Amino acid sequence: MADLSTTYMGIKLKNPLILGACNLVNKPETIKQIEDAGIGAIVYRSLFEEQIQLENLQMDEELNEYNERNAEMTDLFPTLEHAGPKEHLYNLEKLKKSVNVPVFASLNAIYEPTWVEYAKELEKTGVDGLEINLYATPGYFEVTGKSIEDKQIQIVKAVKKAVSIPVSVKISMFYSNPLNFIKKVDEAGADAYVLFNRFFQPEIDAEKEEYYYPWELSNPKDHMVSLRYAGLLYGNLEGSICASRGIYSAQDVIKMILAGADAVQMVSTIYKNQPSVVSDILIELNKWMEEKEYKSLDDFRGKLSRKNMKDPFAYQRAQYVDILMKSDSIFKKYPMV
């Protein structure tokens, strides 16, 4: 039996499979199935500052709605459906106590003071680590990329200073140079990097002539950008590398570790293939390692990273050009009539 253990954010995991932040944690019976299938760690669904603000606004409106009512009236109190972050913190702590694998909180805030405030509250739940989601959607022409990056680096420093648990940073791929930015985050003290955030983009309904946001799972090939950057980052950071987006199979996990990842996050494959897919992946991963005579993940981690590749062009533009020059070969697979 191969040793599938890994270290992520300085924390020992029994294997590299992590349940990414999602609503699967809302169902205790599903989490039990995922844990029984062998998941290495769990990221609880994100605490969103925007959602808390909306809930507080709604509650304020509901309470003020009754300011002008007469004293003789009954049923003056609105139904308090939202409890802000308290309900989130309660459920997170409850999950942490119910499972025997590391649990990480996830935070998506806006302003530095609230990043720090919520980070402290999440730490109090007893979680093993904190994942912060750096997310910026440009909406103004005058905002520069540098100003966004500087602000995000400051957030990382402030959160790291505020908590004693390890902190991972989940980022998008939309930086002029993701390598440069991740290096700065590493120097700011982050303990791990999750590659990459998956954003829900707006779609247009042509019949209704309006925007909507479709709910769609990631696709199996969505991991290819994460694969590239895992290979480029390996051996150049102090923090751990975690690959995300489109991790569906044992082959995907193997590829990420060969590139240099310490762990992977999965969500879509569990929605689509049920919790038992976690067990299937671990069985196939172990089988592959035994066939290759690898005793541990460290035996092949980063083997195909840029640092260890003999081919200096594997991660460079020359490889891209070579593919385009051979593009006529696609007609063998998809012949034209």
N, C-alpha and C positions, 0 to 999 in steps of 0.2 A: 504494500500500500504506500503510495507516494505521499509525501508531506505537502499538503496544500496550504499550509499556514502562510500568513504574510503579515507585514507590519504596515499599518496605515495611520498616519498622524501620531506615530509613536505608540500606537495601541496594537497589541497582538490580536489578529483575527484568525479564526480557524480555517478560513479560506478567503479568496479575494472577491467573493460575490456579495454585493451590498444592495439592499433594496433602496432605490432612490426615493426622494421625497414625492409622495403621491397620496391619494385618498384611500389607498388600500389599507392604511393604518386605522381607518374608521371602523373596520370590521374585525373584531377580536377573533372570530372563527377563522377568517382568512389569514390573519397574522400568525395564528397557531399553525396553520397548514404550511405557511412559508417558513416558519422556524423549524418545524418538523422535517421539512424538505432539505434543510441544511444551510440556510442563508447565514452568511458570516457576520452581517451587521445590518442595522435598519436606520434609515434617515426618516425622521417624522416629517409629516407634511409642513410646509412653510407657514410661518407666522408673517402675515403681510400687514405692514403699517397702514397701507391704503384701506384695507378692509376694516381695520379697527377704527379708522377715522370715519368711514361711512356708517359703521354700526353706531358709533357715538353720536353722529349727526342724526341718525334715524331715531335713536332713543330720546335725544333732546327734543326732537319735533313731536314725538309721541307724548312726552311728559307735558310739554307746553300746550298741547292741543286742548288740555282740560283747564287751563287757567281761568277761563271765563264762565265755567259751569256753575250752576247754583248749588248751594250746600245740600239741598234736599235730594239731589240726584244721586242715584246709586251707580255702582260699577264705574267709578271714576278712574281706576288705575288701568293703564294699558297693559297688554300682555308683553312682558319683557323677554323677548326672544333671544336677545344677544347679551353676552356677558363680556364682550371685549376679549382681551388677552387671557383673562382668568380661566375661562373654559378651556382654552387651548393649553395653558400651562397645566391645568388639572389632568387633562387627558394624556398629555405627554408624560407626566409623572406616573400616571396609571399604567401606561404602556411600558415604561422603563422597569417598573416593578413586576410586570407580568412575563417578561422574556428573559432568556439567559444568554443573550448576545449583546454586544455593545449597541447603544442607541445614540444617535446624533440628532440634535435639534437643527432646524433650518430657519433662517431669518432673512427677510426681504424688507428692508426699511428704506427711508428716504433721507432723513436728516441725521447728522452725526449724533446729536444728543439722544435721539430715539434708538439708533443703532446700539449705543452703549447701554441705555436703560433696559431695552428688551433682552440684550445679550446677558446682562446680569440676572434678569428674571429667569431666563431659560436655563442658566447655569444652576440655579437653585433647585431645579427639578431633579437633579442628580444625573443628568445626561453625561455621557462619556466625552462628547465633543460637540462643537458647534460649526455648522456650515452656513456661511454668509453668501448671499447671492448678489453679486454686483451686476446691476442692470441699469442701463441708461438708454432711453429712446430719444434721439435728437429731435427736438421740436422747434428749435430756434436757430436761425442762421448764424447769429453772432457768437454762439457758444463754441469754443475751440475744443479739439480733441484733447489737447494738453490739459485744459482746465478740468475736463471730466476725469482724466486719469489721475491728476493730482488730488482731486477730491476723493476718489476711490482709494488711493493709497493712504490718505489720511484716515479714512474710515477703518481700514485694516489695522493701522497702528493704534487707533483709539479702542477698537474692540479687543485687540490683543492685550492692551494695557489694562482693560477693565475686567477681564476674566482670567481664571487660572487653568481652565480646560483647553485642550488643543483646538485650534481654529483652522478650518479648511475654507478655501475661497472658490466658489463656483462662478466661472466667468463666461462671457460670450466670446465668439470668435471675431467680433466686429471691432477690432483694433487695427490701426495701421501696421503695427508690428506686435502681434500677440506675444512673441518670445521676449521682447524687450519689456513689455508690461508685466508679464508673469515673473520675470527676473526681479523687477522692482518690488512686486508683491512678496517675493521670496525674501528679499533684503529687508522688507518691513516686518518680517517675523512670522508669516503664515506657515502653518504646519503641513498643508496639503493643497492641491489644486485639482479641481474637477473640470474636465474638458468634455463638453461645454454645456452651457445653458441651452435649453430648447424653448424658443419663444413661439407663442401662438400668434400668427400673423393674421391681419384682417383680410377677409374675402368679400367679394361683392356679389350679391344676388342680382343678376341682370334683369330678371322678371320683376322683382319688387323694387329694383333700383335703390338698394340700401346695403350698408355694411353688415356683416355678421362675422362671428368667430367660430369656425368649425372645430369640433373636437376630433382630433386625429392622432392615432398612435404614430410613433416614429417608425421609420422603415428600416429593414435589415442593413441596408448599405449606408445609413446615416452615420455610421461610426468611422467612416474613412478619413474625415478631417481630424477627428480625435486621434486616430491611429498615426497620422503624419506627425502631429504635434507631440504625441507621447514619444515618438522616435527622436524628435529633435531636442526635446527637453531632457531626456534621460542622461544622467551623469553630470548635469549642469545646475542642479538645484539642491537645496538642503531639505525641502519639503517633499512629501509623497506625491505621486502622480496617480490620479484616478480618472479612468476613461469612462465617458458616458455617451448616450445617444445611440440607439440602434444596436445594442448588445443583445443578440437573440440566442446565440448558440455557444457550445463549447469551443468551436473553431474561432468565434469572435473573441472569446476570452483569451485563448491561446495566442492569437495574433497580437492582442494588446500587450500581453506580458512579454512576448518576443520583442515588441517595439520598446518596452521599458516601463509599462504601467505597474503600479504596486497593487491596484485593485480596480474593480469596475463597478459601475452602478447600472442596475437593470430595473425597468418598470414595464415597458410595453410588452415584452415577451411574457411576463407573468399575467398581464391582462389577457393577452391573446391565447396563451398556451397553458394557463392555469398554474397554481403554485408548484405542482409537481415538476415543472420544467427546471426548477432549481436543482432538484435531485438528479435529473437527467444530465444536466450540464456538468455537475460534479463527477458523475460516473464516467462520462466521456473524457473529461479533463484528466482524471486519474488513469484511465485506460491509455490515453495518448502519451502521458508521461512515462508509464511503464514500458510502452513499446519503444519509446525513444531512450529509455534507461536514464531518465531524469529523476533524481530522488527528491528534489525540492524545486519550488518556483525559482529560487535564486540561481539554479543551474542553467536556466535559459532566459531569465529576465534580461532584457536589453540586448539580447544576442543580435537582433536586427535593428538596433538603434543606429543613429548616425555615428555615434561615438565608437561603436564596435564594427561597423560595416567596412569591408575592404573596398567596396565600390564607392568612390567619393561623390558619384553623381546620383546616388539612389534617392536623395532628398532634394536634389537641385533641379533647376529649370531644364537642364539638358535632358533629363529623363522625360519630362513633359513634352519637349520638342520631339524626342524619339518616338513617343507614342503617336503623336500627330502625323509624323512622317509615314507611319505604318497604318494609318487609319483606313486604307483601302481594304485591309483584311476584315473589316467589319461586314463587308458584303458577303463573305463566306458564311457568316452566321445569319445575316438578314439579307438574302438575295432580293434584288429589285426585279420586278416583272418587266 
